[in-house]
Amino acid sequence: MVYKYITRGTCSKSITVELEDGIVKNVQFEGGCNGNTQGVSALVRGMNAQQVISTLKGIRCGFKNTSCPDQLATALEQALKKE
């Protein structure tokens, strides 16, 4: 299943996640810090979505209340509800 999430409070505009049986198959960020978002995407590929959520949820970027990794956790939570 492919799910597109519109981010809130980050430099990235959206995150597209591909899940298969609760496993992260692919993640693509639109915008954001290119190297960091590519790194996060590569690190979570093949991981259980619940594990990614518990690891990334609550990470902040500077003075912001969220971050691209935190928004990925939110995207995965919503995608799992639809899966």
Beta strands, then each sheet from edge to edge (+ up, - down):
strand 1: 2-6
strand 2: 12-20
strand 3: 23-31
sheet 1: 1+ 2- 3+
end
